[in-house]
Structures are given as C-alpha cells and as structure tokens.
Amino acid sequence: MWWGLLRSSFDLDNFSAYRVKGGYPVKSKRMKKRTLGLLIGIAGLLISCSTEVSLEGPWADIPVVYGLLAKNDSAQYIRVEKAFQTSGEEADAVAQRVDSVYYQGIKVYLERVATGQKFLLQRVDANAEGYPRVPGPFTGLPNYVYKISKRSLELKGEERIRLWLERPAAGQEMLAETVVLSDLVPRETSPANPVNMGYDRQVAVSWNTTATAALFELRLVVRYLEKPAGATAFGAKSLDWVLVRNLERSDNTGRMTYSFYGSAFYKYLGERIPSVQGTVRILEGLDLEIYAGGQEFADQWKQGNANVGITSAQWISTYSNISGGRGLFSSRSEVIRPGLQLSASSLDSLRNGIYTRDLNFQ
C-alpha cells in the first residue's frame, strides 16, 4: 500500500513504465505494478488491471515519474522512466529491456522557486546506493534513479520546489511542483511517559504540524525480548502496530490529535504474538512513529477512493500530478518518539489481562 512510501523516502520499487497504446498509457494484461513501495497505505498507487485496450496508435514519449522530497534525508532521489509501446509482444518481456524503460541523455533538475536556482541531479544506479529494486515485471539491472545530496541542496520547510526534465527532443519542461514539509513535533505530554494504557482509557497522541501536511499515519512499534523454552539468551523482537492510516487534517490549526482505547493495544498483542508454553517475554519499550504526506498524497487518496464502490467506473484512473506524464511528486516528513514505557498498572494488565496473560510477559 502507498503508505510505505512515507516510511521510506526511497521506496522506488516497481513504479515504472506504462504500456502505451493509442498514444496514451494503459495497463497491460496480467501486469501488476506497485508504485514505488507504498509507503507505503493509501489506495490508488497500486496498479493492476486485466483490461486490454485494443486501440493502436503512434508511440508517445510519456515520462513516468516518482519523487518524494524529505528535508532531513541525506539525499533526494527521483525516479524518471518512460512509457513504452508494444506491437503484439508481451509487455512483461519488453519491461525487462533497459532501453524500453530508461531514458538516455536526459537531465533532471530541482528548482528552488523562491530564487529560480536549478540543481542538476546525477543519474546513479540505486542498487549501488543500497536500494535494490523489488523483484517484479521491470528490469532491476540497472536500477537508474536521479540523485542530489543534502550537501548540494539543503531543503527548507515550507519552500516550493519544482521538478524539471530536459529531453533532447522536447527541451526543458516543468513537470511538477510541491511544498517541502516542515518537521513534525510530537507533544511530550500526549501521551505522557510512562503511558497509561488502561483498558477503558482513551490514549491521546498529539503533535504539531503545518497546514502543508495533509495526510498522516501513526504507528506504535512494540519492542520486546523473547526467550523460548530451553534457550539460554533472549532475542530481540518487535511489532509494528498501525494506529491509523489516511488520517486527514481536521482544520488548519497547527495541532493534530488521534485517540485510541488502551484495550486495543492488548488485543493487538494477543492476536499477533503466539502463546508458546515456556516462552518468556520482557517488554523493552514503545516507539511512537508519526508520518506525514503532502497535499498530493491526500489528492491521490481521495481520487482513488472516489471510484471505489458499486457505482465505480469500469476503469479506475491513476492519480498523477506530473504535467505531460504520469506519476507523483510530493513531500514527506516523519518523527519518532522512542523509548516510551508502560505505567505500572499497564504492565500489570500486560502480564495478567484477558488478551495477553498467556503470552508470559514478566
């Protein structure tokens, strides 16, 4: 799902070239493409379809773009590929050809709108950067993306950034524009540490943000130690509990809050951790993770949901904010409150509560 995108600013898995017929992109039979990780998540970035459009037409040069800016990342990565046309040949075979997927001789720029200064990105092989492509229909060798380091472009919160593409036959063209998200700031008293996770208690999570962050996801990472029967040492374990996905802004204030009942926490652990006789567990702590996506994410999610249901269109269009192409250019942000602990009464509920008493937490 899309939201994994927000959790990793470089989840550029299989968002790639569309098959082209009749001069516009369509989806290939039996071809299932995941749009760059998704983050991560919001429905609509997953692309799958069994419909084949039979209309033939001239080849069209259509860029397919994906980029998520994050001001605190050590580098920004943009994937730029091209749509392709097949003539009776299986799309899966064509997708394995480097020259069918990747442009040659193009330049990719990011522009700081306030000053007009443009920054040229360097084409690199993401495999060498430590980001191999998830196996799928598209070639992973090489795995070209365009990169600029934080040292070369220091992004600032709330500034506008434009994405430019220069192709030999088309010259320079502005593809998209987005606003760089500012840092999220968690409120240290919401929840307070240690966390009172009472069964009937509403636990509130609050954080400060700006109006440019439009969509949020909250996760609670539960870290614990586990020693099976007969083992001599504990091993580290963790669970990711998604508290909420696709949380929209309720207003234009700088504060966001989400609440859940403590009983849901114990129920989640009881469902996800197996009860094994003789296994001993110790809770290490909780890490609260808050992720945000820009307005483009919210627009994409709304469009994806708008066509879902008994009145849905036969062909669900894929959201794009790329001028003259397809894809997504936006911004993301995240913050983590590590090392939260449970209150004494909550630890007692973990050991003896109806959902977790068989898990043998000490």
C-alpha positions as CSV (number, residue, x, y, z in Angstrom):
1,M,0.0,0.0,0.0
2,W,1.1,3.5,-0.6
3,W,1.9,4.5,3.0
4,G,5.1,2.5,3.0
5,L,6.3,5.3,0.8
6,L,6.1,7.7,3.7
7,R,8.1,5.4,5.9
8,S,10.9,5.2,3.4
9,S,11.7,8.2,1.1
10,F,13.3,5.8,-1.3
11,D,10.8,3.0,-1.8
12,L,11.1,3.1,-5.6
13,D,10.1,-0.5,-6.2
14,N,8.1,-1.1,-9.3
15,F,6.6,2.2,-10.3
16,S,7.7,2.3,-13.8
17,A,6.8,2.4,-17.5
18,Y,3.2,2.1,-18.6
19,R,2.4,0.3,-21.8
20,V,1.3,2.7,-24.4
21,K,-1.5,2.2,-27.0
22,G,-3.2,4.8,-29.0
23,G,-0.8,7.4,-27.7
24,Y,-1.7,7.2,-24.1
25,P,-0.8,5.0,-21.2
26,V,-2.9,1.9,-20.4
27,K,-2.4,-1.1,-18.2
28,S,-1.2,-4.3,-19.6
29,K,-2.9,-7.6,-19.3
30,R,-1.7,-9.7,-16.3
31,M,0.8,-7.0,-15.4
32,K,0.7,-5.9,-11.8
33,K,2.8,-2.9,-10.9
34,R,3.4,-1.5,-7.4
35,T,4.0,2.2,-7.4
36,L,7.3,2.6,-5.6
37,G,6.7,0.9,-2.3
38,L,3.8,2.0,-0.9
39,L,4.7,3.7,1.6
40,I,3.7,2.9,1.8
41,G,-1.0,2.7,2.6
42,I,-3.1,5.0,0.6
43,A,-5.1,3.1,-2.0
44,G,-4.7,4.1,-5.6
45,L,-1.0,3.8,-6.1
46,L,-1.4,0.1,-6.6
47,I,-1.9,-0.5,-10.3
48,S,-3.5,-3.8,-11.5
49,C,-5.9,-4.4,-14.3
50,S,-7.0,-7.2,-16.6
51,T,-8.4,-4.9,-19.3
52,E,-6.5,-4.6,-22.6
53,V,-7.2,-1.6,-24.8
54,S,-7.1,-2.7,-28.4
55,L,-6.8,0.8,-30.0
56,E,-3.4,1.1,-31.7
57,G,-1.7,4.4,-32.4
58,P,1.6,6.2,-32.7
59,W,4.2,5.9,-30.0
60,A,4.1,8.7,-27.4
61,D,7.0,9.9,-25.3
62,I,5.4,9.9,-21.9
63,P,7.6,10.3,-18.8
64,V,6.7,8.3,-15.7
65,V,8.0,10.0,-12.6
66,Y,8.1,9.3,-8.8
67,G,9.7,11.5,-6.2
68,L,9.2,12.2,-2.5
69,L,11.2,15.1,-1.0
70,A,12.2,14.9,2.7
71,K,14.2,17.8,4.0
72,N,16.1,15.7,6.6
73,D,17.2,12.9,4.3
74,S,20.9,12.7,3.4
75,A,19.9,12.7,-0.3
76,Q,16.9,13.2,-2.6
77,Y,16.1,10.6,-5.2
78,I,13.8,10.9,-8.2
79,R,12.8,8.1,-10.5
80,V,12.2,9.1,-14.1
81,E,11.3,6.4,-16.6
82,K,9.4,6.2,-19.8
83,A,6.2,4.6,-21.1
84,F,6.6,2.1,-23.8
85,Q,4.6,0.7,-26.6
86,T,4.5,-3.0,-27.7
87,S,3.4,-4.4,-31.0
88,G,2.0,-7.8,-30.3
89,E,4.8,-8.5,-27.9
90,E,4.3,-9.4,-24.3
91,A,4.7,-6.3,-22.1
92,D,6.5,-8.4,-19.4
93,A,9.3,-9.1,-21.9
94,V,9.6,-5.5,-23.0
95,A,9.7,-4.4,-19.4
96,Q,12.9,-6.3,-19.0
97,R,14.7,-4.2,-21.6
98,V,16.8,-1.3,-20.3
99,D,16.2,0.9,-23.4
100,S,12.4,0.3,-23.1
101,V,12.3,1.5,-19.5
102,Y,15.0,4.2,-19.1
103,Y,15.7,7.4,-21.0
104,Q,19.1,8.1,-22.4
105,G,20.6,11.6,-22.5
106,I,18.1,13.3,-20.3
107,K,18.7,15.8,-17.4
108,V,16.6,16.1,-14.3
109,Y,16.6,19.3,-12.2
110,L,15.1,20.6,-9.0
111,E,14.4,24.3,-8.8
112,R,14.1,26.4,-5.7
113,V,11.1,28.5,-6.7
114,A,11.9,31.5,-4.5
115,T,15.3,32.1,-6.1
116,G,14.9,30.4,-9.5
117,Q,18.1,28.4,-8.9
118,K,18.2,25.0,-10.5
119,F,20.1,22.0,-9.3
120,L,21.1,19.2,-11.6
121,L,20.6,15.7,-10.3
122,Q,23.1,12.9,-11.0
123,R,22.0,9.6,-12.5
124,V,23.0,6.7,-10.3
125,D,22.3,3.0,-10.0
126,A,20.1,2.6,-6.9
127,N,21.5,-0.9,-6.5
128,A,24.9,0.7,-5.7
129,E,23.2,3.1,-3.3
130,G,21.9,0.3,-1.3
131,Y,18.3,0.4,-2.7
132,P,17.8,-2.7,-4.8
133,R,14.6,-2.9,-6.8
134,V,11.9,-5.2,-5.5
135,P,11.6,-8.2,-8.0
136,G,8.8,-7.6,-10.4
137,P,8.0,-7.1,-14.1
138,F,10.5,-4.3,-14.6
139,T,14.3,-4.8,-15.1
140,G,16.3,-4.3,-11.9
141,L,19.7,-4.3,-13.6
142,P,20.5,-1.5,-13.8
143,N,18.2,0.4,-11.5
144,Y,18.6,4.0,-12.5
145,V,17.4,7.0,-10.5
146,Y,18.4,10.6,-10.2
147,K,20.1,11.9,-7.0
148,I,21.1,15.1,-5.3
149,S,22.8,15.1,-1.9
150,K,21.7,17.2,1.1
151,R,25.1,19.0,0.9
152,S,24.2,20.2,-2.6
153,L,20.6,21.0,-1.9
154,E,19.6,21.9,1.6
155,L,15.8,21.8,1.6
156,K,13.9,24.1,3.8
157,G,10.5,23.5,5.3
158,E,7.6,25.2,3.5
159,E,9.6,26.2,0.5
160,R,8.3,25.4,-3.0
161,I,10.3,23.1,-5.3
162,R,9.8,22.4,-9.0
163,L,10.8,19.3,-10.9
164,W,12.2,19.9,-14.4
165,L,13.0,17.4,-17.1
166,E,15.2,18.1,-20.2
167,R,14.8,15.7,-23.1
168,P,16.8,16.0,-26.3
169,A,13.7,16.2,-28.5
170,A,11.5,18.3,-26.1
171,G,13.8,20.7,-24.3
172,Q,13.2,21.7,-20.7
173,E,9.8,21.2,-19.3
174,M,8.4,21.8,-15.8
175,L,6.8,18.5,-14.7
176,A,5.5,19.3,-11.2
177,E,5.7,21.5,-8.1
178,T,5.4,20.7,-4.4
179,V,5.9,22.2,-1.0
180,V,8.6,20.7,1.3
181,L,7.0,19.6,4.6
182,S,8.3,21.1,7.8
183,D,9.3,18.9,10.8
184,L,6.6,17.3,12.8
185,V,6.9,18.0,16.5
186,P,5.3,15.4,19.0
187,R,3.8,16.7,22.2
188,E,5.7,15.1,25.0
189,T,2.6,15.0,27.3
190,S,0.3,13.4,24.8
191,P,0.8,10.6,25.6
192,A,2.8,11.2,28.8
193,N,5.7,8.8,29.5
194,P,5.1,6.3,31.1
195,V,2.0,5.6,29.1
196,N,-1.2,4.8,31.0
197,M,-2.7,2.1,28.7
198,G,-5.8,1.4,30.8
199,Y,-8.4,-0.9,29.2
200,D,-11.1,1.7,29.2
201,R,-8.8,4.7,28.9
202,Q,-8.6,6.8,25.8
203,V,-4.9,7.3,24.9
204,A,-4.3,10.6,23.0
205,V,-1.4,11.1,20.6
206,S,-0.8,14.8,19.7
207,W,1.7,16.5,17.5
208,N,2.3,19.9,16.0
209,T,2.5,20.4,12.2
210,T,1.9,22.9,9.5
211,A,-1.0,23.2,7.0
212,T,1.1,21.8,4.2
213,A,1.0,18.3,5.7
214,A,-2.3,16.9,4.6
215,L,-2.3,13.2,5.4
216,F,-0.9,11.2,8.4
217,E,-0.2,7.7,9.6
218,L,0.6,6.7,13.2
219,R,2.4,3.6,14.2
220,L,3.4,2.1,17.6
221,V,6.5,-0.1,17.4
222,V,6.4,-2.6,20.3
223,R,9.9,-3.8,21.2
224,Y,10.3,-6.8,23.5
225,L,12.7,-9.6,24.4
226,E,11.8,-13.2,23.9
227,K,13.4,-16.4,25.3
228,P,11.9,-19.7,24.1
229,A,11.9,-22.7,26.4
230,G,15.4,-24.3,26.6
231,A,17.1,-21.2,25.2
232,T,19.9,-19.6,27.1
233,A,19.5,-16.0,25.9
234,F,16.8,-13.5,25.0
235,G,16.3,-12.4,21.4
236,A,15.0,-9.0,20.3
237,K,11.6,-8.9,18.7
238,S,9.3,-6.1,17.5
239,L,5.8,-5.5,16.2
240,D,4.5,-2.6,14.1
241,W,1.0,-1.6,15.2
242,V,-0.6,0.7,12.7
243,L,-2.8,3.0,14.9
244,V,-4.4,4.9,11.9
245,R,-3.8,5.3,8.2
246,N,-5.1,8.0,5.9
247,L,-5.8,10.5,8.7
248,E,-6.7,13.8,7.1
249,R,-6.3,17.2,8.7
250,S,-9.4,18.3,10.6
251,D,-8.7,22.0,10.3
252,N,-5.9,24.5,9.6
253,T,-4.6,24.7,13.2
254,G,-1.1,23.5,14.0
255,R,-2.2,20.7,16.3
256,M,-3.3,17.2,15.4
257,T,-4.6,14.6,17.8
258,Y,-5.6,10.9,17.5
259,S,-7.1,8.8,20.3
260,F,-7.5,5.1,20.8
261,Y,-8.6,2.8,23.7
262,G,-5.9,1.1,25.7
263,S,-7.7,-2.3,25.3
264,A,-6.9,-2.2,21.6
265,F,-3.2,-2.3,22.5
266,Y,-3.5,-5.6,24.4
267,K,-5.9,-7.1,21.9
268,Y,-3.4,-6.4,19.1
269,L,-0.6,-8.1,21.1
270,G,-2.8,-11.1,21.9
271,E,-3.6,-11.5,18.2
272,R,-0.1,-11.1,16.9
273,I,2.2,-12.8,19.4
274,P,1.8,-16.6,19.6
275,S,1.3,-18.2,23.0
276,V,4.0,-20.8,23.4
277,Q,4.5,-22.8,26.5
278,G,7.7,-22.0,28.3
279,T,8.5,-18.9,26.3
280,V,9.3,-15.8,28.5
281,R,9.0,-12.2,27.3
282,I,10.1,-8.8,28.6
283,L,8.7,-5.5,27.2
284,E,11.6,-3.2,26.3
285,G,9.7,-0.2,25.2
286,L,7.4,1.5,22.7
287,D,8.4,3.8,19.8
288,L,5.7,6.2,18.5
289,E,6.2,7.0,14.8
290,I,4.3,9.8,13.0
291,Y,4.4,10.1,9.3
292,A,3.0,12.9,7.1
293,G,2.4,13.3,3.4
294,G,1.9,16.4,1.3
295,Q,-1.3,17.6,-0.4
296,E,-0.6,15.5,-3.4
297,F,-0.9,12.4,-1.3
298,A,-4.3,13.5,0.0
299,D,-5.5,14.2,-3.5
300,Q,-4.3,10.9,-4.8
301,W,-6.0,9.0,-1.9
302,K,-9.3,10.9,-2.4
303,Q,-9.3,10.2,-6.1
304,G,-8.6,6.5,-5.5
305,N,-11.4,6.2,-3.1
306,A,-13.8,8.2,-5.2
307,N,-14.1,5.4,-7.8
308,V,-14.5,2.6,-5.3
309,G,-17.9,1.1,-4.7
310,I,-20.9,-0.2,-6.6
311,T,-21.1,3.0,-8.6
312,S,-17.4,2.9,-9.5
313,A,-16.1,3.4,-13.0
314,Q,-15.1,0.3,-15.0
315,W,-11.6,1.6,-15.4
316,I,-10.1,3.3,-12.3
317,S,-7.8,6.1,-13.3
318,T,-4.4,6.5,-11.6
319,Y,-3.7,9.8,-9.9
320,S,-0.9,11.9,-11.4
321,N,0.3,15.4,-10.7
322,I,3.0,15.2,-13.5
323,S,2.4,17.6,-16.3
324,G,2.7,15.8,-19.6
325,G,3.4,12.5,-17.9
326,R,2.3,10.1,-15.2
327,G,3.4,9.7,-11.5
328,L,3.7,11.5,-8.2
329,F,5.9,14.3,-7.0
330,S,5.3,15.3,-3.4
331,S,7.0,15.6,0.0
332,R,7.0,13.6,3.2
333,S,8.1,14.0,6.9
334,E,8.4,11.8,9.9
335,V,9.1,12.0,13.6
336,I,9.8,9.3,16.2
337,R,9.3,9.4,20.0
338,P,11.5,6.4,21.1
339,G,11.6,4.6,24.4
340,L,8.1,5.1,25.8
341,Q,7.4,2.8,28.7
342,L,4.1,1.5,30.2
343,S,2.9,2.6,33.6
344,A,3.0,0.1,36.5
345,S,-0.8,-0.6,36.2
346,S,-0.4,-1.1,32.4
347,L,2.4,-3.6,32.9
348,D,0.2,-5.5,35.2
349,S,-2.5,-5.6,32.5
350,L,0.1,-6.8,30.1
351,R,1.0,-9.7,32.4
352,N,-2.4,-10.6,33.6
353,G,-5.0,-9.1,31.2
354,I,-7.5,-11.2,29.3
355,Y,-5.8,-10.7,26.0
356,T,-2.1,-11.1,27.0
357,R,-2.0,-13.3,30.1
358,D,-1.0,-16.3,28.1
359,L,2.0,-14.5,26.5
360,N,4.1,-14.8,29.7
361,F,5.4,-11.2,29.9
362,Q,7.5,-10.8,33.0
